[in-house]
Amino acid sequence: MEQQVSKIKKNICRKVHQNGLQSLVVREFRPVDKEEVQRIYCEGFMEMIPDTAFRGLRHHPERLLLYAAMTVLCFVITMCWWVIALLPAIVLGCRYFYSRRVFHGYLEQVMSKDMGDIERFYSKSPDSCLWVAVLEGKVVGLVAAVGQQRPRRAVELQRMSVDRRYRRYGVAFELGLKVQDFAAAHGYSTVVLGTIAYTPAPHRLYQSLGYCCVGVTNGYATPGAGMSLMERLFYKVRHHSYSLDVQNNKLSQH
Ligand SMILES: CC(C)(COP(=O)(O)OP(=O)(O)OC[C@H]1O[C@@H](n2cnc3c(N)ncnc32)[C@H](O)[C@@H]1OP(=O)(O)O)[C@@H](O)C(=O)NCCC(=O)NCCS
């Protein structure tokens, strides 16, 4: 077990050195990190907008059918070919607009809660923590853990994000291991997390850390989303829930 962890860590060091960088350090958040942490989190989160609007469409065939029906209806009403030719661009534009609106709403909520006052939210309670990954003295990534007592003693992994310029060096993997160590050290039985990402990166990352997908919600009610007809028409996401059994996890060091 320990051999496996040290092999993975050596691999991460190799990747970091290969790219001419010094070793990677994961440490607890300090107030001086706040600006960088907020920037990395917001940028990583906003990256999901085009994925949700465009890539997400492939995962919702019922939406494609609905848009096709709208196209036929438009043609019947207008009998105008140019309207039909423009419709795909209008649909994609609306999907981008409403995804952006929902994501901004969510970000506003998060910034008025934990990410707006990181120190108070994460550093004052023993059951929660936010860590940063530091490469050559620069903050390049973050992750947070929040302990939950109900329904079971689980810790929730949140806010995973890595600066775009430092991806694929193993930064997120190291951050993920930190959360697992925290859970094991504090006697939690499970680490849970949820994601609405459509890109393969977070899914592969969590699977490589030992997480199993325990549920998929199609049409997840994103915090920050409104109930308007237009929003419901052009914004729909799939939510994956992941869970990790801390005691039986091969990568846990405790
Ligand atoms: C997802 C994210 C945190 C990964 O960060 P990272 O530091 O690049 O990830 P790592 O280098 O530690 O990769 C660990 C493993 O994850 C998988 N992975 C990471 N990026 C990947 C990509 N672009 N495509 C496919 N697999 C990927 C691989 O299995 C990788 O192991 P390998 O490099 O040995 O193949 C980063 O891409 C990110 O910040 N994205 C935007 C924000 C986001 O999506 N956050 C997650 C919300 S739940």
Ligand as a Chemical Component Dictionary entry (heavy atoms), coordinates in Angstrom:
data_LIG
# 
_chem_comp.id                   LIG 
_chem_comp.type                 NON-POLYMER 
_chem_comp.pdbx_formal_charge   0 
_chem_comp.three_letter_code    LIG 
# 
loop_
_chem_comp_atom.comp_id 
_chem_comp_atom.atom_id 
_chem_comp_atom.alt_atom_id 
_chem_comp_atom.type_symbol 
_chem_comp_atom.charge 
_chem_comp_atom.model_Cartn_x 
_chem_comp_atom.model_Cartn_y 
_chem_comp_atom.model_Cartn_z 
_chem_comp_atom.pdbx_ordinal 
LIG C1  C1  C 0 -9.604  18.623 -12.997 1  
LIG C2  C2  C 0 -8.305  19.298 -12.591 2  
LIG C3  C3  C 0 -8.421  19.741 -11.130 3  
LIG C4  C4  C 0 -7.115  18.323 -12.765 4  
LIG O1  O1  O 0 -5.929  18.954 -12.303 5  
LIG P1  P1  P 0 -4.458  18.430 -12.705 6  
LIG O2  O2  O 0 -3.502  18.967 -11.714 7  
LIG O3  O3  O 0 -4.204  18.721 -14.130 8  
LIG O4  O4  O 0 -4.615  16.839 -12.524 9  
LIG P2  P2  P 0 -3.402  15.814 -12.284 10 
LIG O5  O5  O 0 -2.214  16.242 -13.072 11 
LIG O6  O6  O 0 -3.207  15.622 -10.830 12 
LIG O7  O7  O 0 -4.001  14.498 -12.956 13 
LIG C5  C5  C 0 -4.292  13.352 -12.211 14 
LIG C6  C6  C 0 -5.027  12.379 -13.136 15 
LIG O8  O8  O 0 -6.283  12.936 -13.526 16 
LIG C7  C7  C 0 -6.559  12.603 -14.903 17 
LIG N1  N1  N 0 -6.559  13.817 -15.729 18 
LIG C8  C8  C 0 -6.197  15.065 -15.368 19 
LIG N2  N2  N 0 -6.357  15.931 -16.389 20 
LIG C9  C9  C 0 -6.834  15.202 -17.436 21 
LIG C10 C10 C 0 -7.226  15.542 -18.762 22 
LIG N3  N3  N 0 -7.158  16.793 -19.235 23 
LIG N4  N4  N 0 -7.709  14.535 -19.534 24 
LIG C11 C11 C 0 -7.791  13.278 -19.090 25 
LIG N5  N5  N 0 -7.438  12.882 -17.826 26 
LIG C12 C12 C 0 -6.971  13.850 -17.007 27 
LIG C13 C13 C 0 -5.444  11.675 -15.323 28 
LIG O9  O9  O 0 -5.835  10.366 -14.999 29 
LIG C14 C14 C 0 -4.312  12.126 -14.440 30 
LIG O10 O10 O 0 -3.312  11.157 -14.250 31 
LIG P3  P3  P 0 -2.112  11.029 -15.343 32 
LIG O11 O11 O 0 -1.622  12.422 -15.614 33 
LIG O12 O12 O 0 -1.112  10.172 -14.644 34 
LIG O13 O13 O 0 -2.744  10.407 -16.542 35 
LIG C15 C15 C 0 -8.012  20.534 -13.514 36 
LIG O14 O14 O 0 -8.102  20.120 -14.858 37 
LIG C16 C16 C 0 -8.945  21.713 -13.267 38 
LIG O15 O15 O 0 -8.678  22.521 -12.379 39 
LIG N6  N6  N 0 -10.017 21.838 -14.062 40 
LIG C17 C17 C 0 -10.957 22.970 -13.969 41 
LIG C18 C18 C 0 -11.771 22.941 -12.696 42 
LIG C19 C19 C 0 -12.470 21.620 -12.490 43 
LIG O16 O16 O 0 -12.963 20.996 -13.412 44 
LIG N7  N7  N 0 -12.492 21.234 -11.205 45 
LIG C20 C20 C 0 -13.141 20.026 -10.795 46 
LIG C21 C21 C 0 -14.533 20.351 -10.423 47 
LIG S1  S1  S 0 -15.250 18.955 -9.653  48 
# 
loop_
_chem_comp_bond.comp_id 
_chem_comp_bond.atom_id_1 
_chem_comp_bond.atom_id_2 
_chem_comp_bond.value_order 
_chem_comp_bond.pdbx_ordinal 
LIG C1  C2  SING 1  
LIG C2  C3  SING 2  
LIG C2  C4  SING 3  
LIG C2  C15 SING 4  
LIG C4  O1  SING 5  
LIG O1  P1  SING 6  
LIG P1  O2  DOUB 7  
LIG P1  O3  SING 8  
LIG P1  O4  SING 9  
LIG O4  P2  SING 10 
LIG P2  O5  DOUB 11 
LIG P2  O6  SING 12 
LIG P2  O7  SING 13 
LIG O7  C5  SING 14 
LIG C5  C6  SING 15 
LIG C6  O8  SING 16 
LIG C6  C14 SING 17 
LIG O8  C7  SING 18 
LIG C7  N1  SING 19 
LIG C7  C13 SING 20 
LIG N1  C8  SING 21 
LIG N1  C12 SING 22 
LIG C8  N2  DOUB 23 
LIG N2  C9  SING 24 
LIG C9  C10 SING 25 
LIG C9  C12 DOUB 26 
LIG C10 N3  SING 27 
LIG C10 N4  DOUB 28 
LIG N4  C11 SING 29 
LIG C11 N5  DOUB 30 
LIG N5  C12 SING 31 
LIG C13 O9  SING 32 
LIG C13 C14 SING 33 
LIG C14 O10 SING 34 
LIG O10 P3  SING 35 
LIG P3  O11 DOUB 36 
LIG P3  O12 SING 37 
LIG P3  O13 SING 38 
LIG C15 O14 SING 39 
LIG C15 C16 SING 40 
LIG C16 O15 DOUB 41 
LIG C16 N6  SING 42 
LIG N6  C17 SING 43 
LIG C17 C18 SING 44 
LIG C18 C19 SING 45 
LIG C19 O16 DOUB 46 
LIG C19 N7  SING 47 
LIG N7  C20 SING 48 
LIG C20 C21 SING 49 
LIG C21 S1  SING 50 
# 
